Amino acid sequence: MELQEVKRNLNKMVVYKGKKGIYKMTACTLRKGKDGIYYSAELLDTKHGNSVLHCSLNDIEVE
């Protein structure tokens, strides 16, 4: 997912490629790590007890 698509997909269902599941995108966070500044997405797993998953925007597709 591109950064421009984040606003329109917040609180909507998205596909996480890593686990091949459908999650609700609840946040996008700017972080600083060893490799510099990057964005991560917060995904809510509504099917399994509302657990939260953090991943790269590159790992998300619009449903």
Contact map, one row per residue, 1 for C-alpha under 8 A:
111011000000000000000000000000000000000000000000000000001111110
111111000000000000000000000000000000000000000000000000001100000
111111000000000000000000000000000000000000000000000000001000000
011111100000000000000000000000000000000000000000000000000000000
111111111000000000000000000000000000000000000000000000000000000
111111111100000000000000000100000000000000000000000000000000000
000111111100000000000000000000000000000000000000000000000000000
000011111100000000000000000000000000000000000000000000000000000
000011111111110000000000100000000000000000000000000000000000010
000001111111000000000001111000000000000000000000000000000000000
000000001111100000000001110000000000000000000000000000000000000
000000001111110000000001110000000000000000000000000000000000000
000000001011111000000111100000000000000000000000000000000000011
000000001001111100000111100000000000000000000000000000000001111
000000000000111110011110000000000000000000000000000000000001111
000000000000011111111110000000000000000000000000000000000011100
000000000000001111111000000000000000000000000000000000000011100
000000000000000111110000000000000000000000000000000000000010000
000000000000000111111000000000000000000000000000000000000000000
000000000000001111111100000000000000000000000000000000000000000
000000000000001110111110000000000000000000000000000000000000000
000000000000111100011111000000000000000000001000000000000000001
000000000000111100001111100000000000000000111100000000000000000
000000000111110000000111110000000000000000111100000000000000000
000000001111110000000011111000000000000011110000000000000000000
000000000111000000000001111100000000000011110000000000000000000
000000000100000000000000111110000000000011100000000000000000000
000001000000000000000000011111000000001111000000000000000000000
000000000000000000000000001111100000001111000000000000000000000
000000000000000000000000000111110000111100000000000000000000000
000000000000000000000000000011111000111100000000000000000000000
000000000000000000000000000001111111110000000000000000000000000
000000000000000000000000000000111111110000000000000000000000000
000000000000000000000000000000011111000000000000000000000000000
000000000000000000000000000000011111100000000000000000000000000
000000000000000000000000000000011111110000000000000000000000000
000000000000000000000000000001111011111000000000000000000000000
000000000000000000000000000001111001111100000000000000000000000
000000000000000000000000000111100000111110000000000000011000000
000000000000000000000000000111100000011111000000000001111000000
000000000000000000000000111110000000001111100000000001111000000
000000000000000000000000111110000000000111110000000111100000000
000000000000000000000011111000000000000011111000000111100000000
000000000000000000000011110000000000000001111100011110000000000
000000000000000000000111000000000000000000111111111110000000000
000000000000000000000011000000000000000000011111111000000000000
000000000000000000000000000000000000000000001111110000000000000
000000000000000000000000000000000000000000001111111000000000000
000000000000000000000000000000000000000000001111111000000000000
000000000000000000000000000000000000000000011111111100000000000
000000000000000000000000000000000000000000011101111110000000000
000000000000000000000000000000000000000001111000011111000000000
000000000000000000000000000000000000000001111000001111100000000
000000000000000000000000000000000000000111100000000111110000000
000000000000000000000000000000000000000111100000000011111010000
000000000000000000000000000000000000001110000000000001111111000
111000000000000000000000000000000000001110000000000000111111000
110000000000000000000000000000000000000000000000000000011111000
100000000000000111000000000000000000000000000000000000111111100
100000000000011110000000000000000000000000000000000000011111110
100000000000011110000000000000000000000000000000000000000011111
100000001000111000000000000000000000000000000000000000000001111
000000000000111000000100000000000000000000000000000000000000111
